[in-house]
Amino acid sequence: MQIIVDIGNTDAVFGLYDQTTWQHVWRTPAQREETAESYERRLRLWLLEASIPLSAVKSTVLSSVVPGLTPTMRAMLSELFGFAPIVVGPGIYPLLPIEIIRPHEIGADLVANALAAYTRYQRNCVVVDFGTALTFTTVSGAGKIIGVAIAPGLKTAIRSLFANTAQLPEVPIEVPTSALGTSTTHAIQAGVILGYEGLVRSLLERIKAELNGDCIAVATGGLSGRIPSLRDAFVDIIPSFTLEGVRLIGELVRTSTT
């Protein structure tokens, strides 16, 4: 069994993978001030509830876009399982079958998304990740990351309104029945949620046009299913796609170093 960890700006996601399937996926807030001991207690509890002994975990892989949490999580995994995790970063990118632009700038999660897409589809593909940021990572059928587009995520946009205005509340991410808001909550949902539908469709159209229409799209991230009207824009909606990419990176690194 493997423990795969993906630390984002909002959540730390832990996946338990057993040979061919994801057995469990757990989410917890990515708190920069939390200690290794705190995360260890949480992971121990999850494994206990799943009836998984620590000895059953044979490898761990860590991806993080939060530098302040990376050493904390690395130390926790090393202490808990007795061996160091594979940490996704520029040092191991040459071992991957994809060409990565600006390896010291691109986020580890975007590399994982690109590898997962290349491995699964073997053709031009845009991975739209609905997280703290809304990212569009395009990888070619030849295995080259062609480019990335980044916008604020859904929750980020709503929280920005809440934090920077005196009278606008933080509202739930729910699709309104109309673009004509009849209350403050409804108005924000109409502007942000319906607006993001247009943003996603517009960017996908532009990306596909630049690739002469030869491109598919897949959605991932914790909010990837929150706008049902976008389902037809994607060949797949796979919330655990980034975890799968991190897992694949771990496999390739282990294979290359044994």
Steps between C-alpha positions, in 0.01 A plus 500: 500500500604858441421830667487786250489857639412812303528827696313789345441852624163406650508126573749221559369190323611151605430200278540132584575300185501121488646345183230614256246711687463793737373350824455829686546872442509733802502880507607734777569876502860586408585695813849646480528524878412135562773271628620167362358334813154641426497365145639170623216456749247568225656255256534233771129538577397474135705185456364353822141568390581332166658200684832558321816426705796734453709205382271459197618833357809432288557837334396863526506788251467867590403791277470850644446855377532634854875520575440567869316169540729281291765428768227446760324239289827339390607462864160359598501235227859401573436465873170316462604241242874477558611607152517827310232592246569575136456877474379640168726778374736616222769254605294202386332653195769367259379149590149571368383435143375855456680820408450766766528870428666712770533209748599729789187714453220257423304355793547133586122451477498623140780260409300219661189600303697506176654158561162349590347642181786387278495150650122460476419662164820516290368803311475878537314563825414790730470419869273752673566489874228660714690580819620808687608611154321404181776360279509384139801278427539394137715199410558377146458148371878494469536561871592869515338747737404764246378764742297595807227755575416598860200686644368538856299198613128509577542519878785746462283735295209481745726548802667795333162671466419422862839621628521819296146635513308631797156360427545187287478166686690177433254275318481125427615372163165415346379555145216755499184445297537834326767750397271772639584508870206589724703499823861574591580131532329420171675792330847382607422145393379625162809713446760252622361153430337580165789731415747217556305280262563759232864539602566125474322460168671806352850392599443145380380634164809720465738220598336255260505759221876547547537123464279492188219332690704190574461497878285349774443626854478328838394657831643434843518657845266517796257734323508332159141383521344813646391651167287224340445697180872461423490120489470494122827694470702206636562143392545411868456659841747330737540669841802278587685567171781697666554223756522252213767714336699519824474122533625452143796728570589283799483184289724645231757619753510161673534320167780732385702467820479121551 
